[in-house]
Amino acid sequence: LTMFQWWRDIVREGTYQGHHTPVVQKGLRYGMILFITSEIFFFLGF
């Protein structure tokens, strides 16, 4: 639920308010990829 609301705010800020520059968008993308990858490796460890 929290992640959904966070992504909703990210999309709202970037789409309607235009606050995200290409550098910020790339950082958000890389951050999410690293987060998902770390979670996969964490759960594969068990």
N, CA and C atoms as a LAMMPS dump frame, in Angstrom:
ITEM: TIMESTEP
0
ITEM: NUMBER OF ATOMS
138
ITEM: BOX BOUNDS ff ff ff
-5.0000000000000000e+02 5.0000000000000000e+02
-5.0000000000000000e+02 5.0000000000000000e+02
-5.0000000000000000e+02 5.0000000000000000e+02
ITEM: ATOMS id mol type element x y z
1 1 1 N 0.833 -1.199 0
2 1 2 C 0 0 0
3 1 3 C 0.876 1.261 0
4 2 1 N 1.891 1.263 0.839
5 2 2 C 2.772 2.433 0.895
6 2 3 C 3.499 2.633 -0.421
7 3 1 N 3.967 1.53 -1.008
8 3 2 C 4.685 1.626 -2.28
9 3 3 C 3.76 2.156 -3.373
10 4 1 N 2.512 1.711 -3.368
11 4 2 C 1.548 2.205 -4.355
12 4 3 C 1.368 3.716 -4.229
13 5 1 N 1.207 4.18 -3.002
14 5 2 C 1.009 5.615 -2.789
15 5 3 C 2.261 6.404 -3.159
16 6 1 N 3.439 5.828 -2.87
17 6 2 C 4.689 6.499 -3.226
18 6 3 C 4.802 6.637 -4.735
19 7 1 N 4.521 5.537 -5.465
20 7 2 C 4.584 5.594 -6.928
21 7 3 C 3.532 6.542 -7.485
22 8 1 N 2.366 6.59 -6.867
23 8 2 C 1.331 7.521 -7.304
24 8 3 C 1.833 8.961 -7.204
25 9 1 N 2.506 9.27 -6.095
26 9 2 C 3.055 10.615 -5.922
27 9 3 C 4.159 10.899 -6.926
28 10 1 N 4.999 9.908 -7.194
29 10 2 C 6.082 10.074 -8.176
30 10 3 C 5.49 10.385 -9.55
31 11 1 N 4.498 9.612 -9.954
32 11 2 C 3.873 9.816 -11.264
33 11 3 C 3.176 11.165 -11.311
34 12 1 N 2.486 11.515 -10.249
35 12 2 C 1.776 12.8 -10.202
36 12 3 C 2.758 13.971 -10.309
37 13 1 N 3.846 13.913 -9.562
38 13 2 C 4.829 15.002 -9.608
39 13 3 C 5.47 15.105 -10.985
40 14 1 N 5.802 13.971 -11.567
41 14 2 C 6.494 13.991 -12.85
42 14 3 C 5.59 14.331 -14.02
43 15 1 N 4.359 13.848 -13.984
44 15 2 C 3.468 14.024 -15.121
45 15 3 C 2.737 15.359 -15.082
46 16 1 N 2.069 15.622 -13.989
47 16 2 C 1.205 16.799 -13.933
48 16 3 C 1.959 18.065 -13.534
49 17 1 N 2.944 17.923 -12.67
50 17 2 C 3.65 19.097 -12.18
51 17 3 C 4.973 19.318 -12.903
52 18 1 N 5.48 18.296 -13.575
53 18 2 C 6.704 18.43 -14.357
54 18 3 C 7.956 18.674 -13.535
55 19 1 N 8.053 18.056 -12.365
56 19 2 C 9.187 18.303 -11.481
57 19 3 C 10.397 17.418 -11.75
58 20 1 N 10.266 16.366 -12.516
59 20 2 C 11.363 15.417 -12.677
60 20 3 C 12.145 15.686 -13.954
61 21 1 N 13.417 15.967 -13.777
62 21 2 C 14.312 16.124 -14.92
63 21 3 C 14.728 14.738 -15.399
64 22 1 N 15.303 14.624 -16.582
65 22 2 C 15.767 13.31 -17.059
66 22 3 C 16.763 12.646 -16.113
67 23 1 N 17.602 13.43 -15.461
68 23 2 C 18.567 12.853 -14.514
69 23 3 C 17.842 12.238 -13.32
70 24 1 N 16.824 12.916 -12.82
71 24 2 C 16.045 12.398 -11.695
72 24 3 C 15.285 11.147 -12.116
73 25 1 N 14.722 11.151 -13.307
74 25 2 C 14 9.982 -13.798
75 25 3 C 14.925 8.78 -13.895
76 26 1 N 16.136 9.001 -14.395
77 26 2 C 17.109 7.905 -14.501
78 26 3 C 17.477 7.389 -13.109
79 27 1 N 17.657 8.293 -12.156
80 27 2 C 17.981 7.894 -10.793
81 27 3 C 16.868 7.087 -10.153
82 28 1 N 15.625 7.499 -10.367
83 28 2 C 14.487 6.741 -9.837
84 28 3 C 14.428 5.349 -10.45
85 29 1 N 14.675 5.284 -11.755
86 29 2 C 14.64 4.002 -12.449
87 29 3 C 15.728 3.067 -11.923
88 30 1 N 16.964 3.57 -11.829
89 30 2 C 18.066 2.747 -11.319
90 30 3 C 17.838 2.35 -9.864
91 31 1 N 17.316 3.261 -9.077
92 31 2 C 17.039 2.951 -7.682
93 31 3 C 16.023 1.837 -7.532
94 32 1 N 14.974 1.865 -8.331
95 32 2 C 13.959 0.815 -8.244
96 32 3 C 14.521 -0.516 -8.721
97 33 1 N 15.318 -0.495 -9.787
98 33 2 C 15.929 -1.733 -10.284
99 33 3 C 16.848 -2.328 -9.221
100 34 1 N 17.667 -1.496 -8.582
101 34 2 C 18.556 -1.994 -7.53
102 34 3 C 17.77 -2.525 -6.339
103 35 1 N 16.678 -1.864 -5.987
104 35 2 C 15.857 -2.329 -4.875
105 35 3 C 15.259 -3.7 -5.173
106 36 1 N 14.679 -3.855 -6.345
107 36 2 C 14.064 -5.133 -6.712
108 36 3 C 15.12 -6.226 -6.774
109 37 1 N 16.291 -5.916 -7.345
110 37 2 C 17.37 -6.899 -7.425
111 37 3 C 17.828 -7.315 -6.031
112 38 1 N 17.97 -6.367 -5.13
113 38 2 C 18.405 -6.71 -3.773
114 38 3 C 17.365 -7.577 -3.068
115 39 1 N 16.092 -7.303 -3.292
116 39 2 C 15.047 -8.128 -2.684
117 39 3 C 15.073 -9.547 -3.243
118 40 1 N 15.305 -9.687 -4.529
119 40 2 C 15.388 -11.019 -5.142
120 40 3 C 16.534 -11.803 -4.523
121 41 1 N 17.712 -11.186 -4.424
122 41 2 C 18.863 -11.874 -3.836
123 41 3 C 18.629 -12.18 -2.357
124 42 1 N 17.953 -11.3 -1.654
125 42 2 C 17.655 -11.537 -0.247
126 42 3 C 16.787 -12.779 -0.081
127 43 1 N 15.739 -12.903 -0.886
128 43 2 C 14.836 -14.04 -0.743
129 43 3 C 15.419 -15.316 -1.322
130 44 1 N 16.332 -15.209 -2.272
131 44 2 C 17.005 -16.405 -2.778
132 44 3 C 17.99 -16.962 -1.755
133 45 1 N 18.408 -16.147 -0.811
134 45 2 C 19.346 -16.59 0.217
135 45 3 C 18.724 -17.542 1.229
136 46 1 N 17.408 -17.639 1.263
137 46 2 C 16.74 -18.527 2.228
138 46 3 C 16.343 -19.838 1.618
